[in-house]
Amino acid sequence: MHEAITEIFEDEIKVSINKQEMHDYIVDYISYFDMIDSVNIYQFLDRYHLGHNFFNMAEIELRQLLGTV
């Protein structure tokens, strides 16, 4: 029962993040790697408890930081 209530409230919570916060999360995330061949954006989002609806924002910021734009 507790899980069902949690899911309902999670769906109703609006999460927002600005570009600077995303940038800071990504810098923190990629600082753990010695060498970066590829980054799984879904794993990044999960690590920082961000919804998958932030995929495009994260992808753009990652590409800019890694110079792959």
C-alpha positions in Angstrom: 0.0 0.0 0.0 2.8 2.4 0.9 4.4 1.9 -2.6 1.2 2.8 -4.4 0.8 6.0 -2.4 4.4 6.9 -3.1 4.0 6.4 -6.8 0.9 8.6 -6.9 2.7 11.4 -5.2 5.8 11.0 -7.2 3.8 11.4 -10.4 2.3 14.7 -9.0 5.6 16.3 -8.0 6.9 18.7 -10.6 10.7 18.6 -10.9 12.5 21.4 -12.5 16.2 21.9 -13.1 18.0 24.8 -14.7 20.9 24.6 -17.1 23.5 25.5 -14.5 22.4 22.7 -12.2 22.5 20.2 -15.1 26.0 21.5 -16.0 27.1 21.0 -12.4 25.7 17.5 -12.2 27.4 16.5 -15.4 30.8 18.0 -14.4 30.5 16.0 -11.2 29.5 12.8 -13.0 32.3 12.9 -15.7 34.9 13.7 -13.1 34.7 10.1 -11.9 36.0 8.8 -15.2 39.7 8.6 -16.2 38.8 8.3 -19.9 35.4 8.7 -21.5 34.6 6.6 -24.5 30.8 7.0 -24.1 28.3 8.0 -21.5 25.0 6.4 -20.9 22.7 9.3 -20.3 20.0 7.2 -18.7 22.6 6.0 -16.1 23.6 9.6 -15.5 20.0 10.7 -14.9 19.4 7.7 -12.6 22.5 8.5 -10.6 21.2 12.0 -9.8 17.6 11.0 -9.4 16.5 12.9 -12.5 13.6 11.9 -14.6 14.2 10.6 -18.1 12.3 13.6 -19.4 15.6 15.5 -18.9 17.4 13.3 -21.5 17.6 15.9 -24.2 18.8 18.6 -21.9 21.5 16.3 -20.5 22.5 15.1 -23.9 23.0 18.7 -25.2 25.0 19.7 -22.2 27.2 16.5 -22.3 27.9 17.1 -26.0 29.0 20.7 -25.3 31.2 19.7 -22.4 32.8 16.8 -24.2 33.2 18.8 -27.4 31.1 16.5 -29.6 28.6 19.0 -30.8 
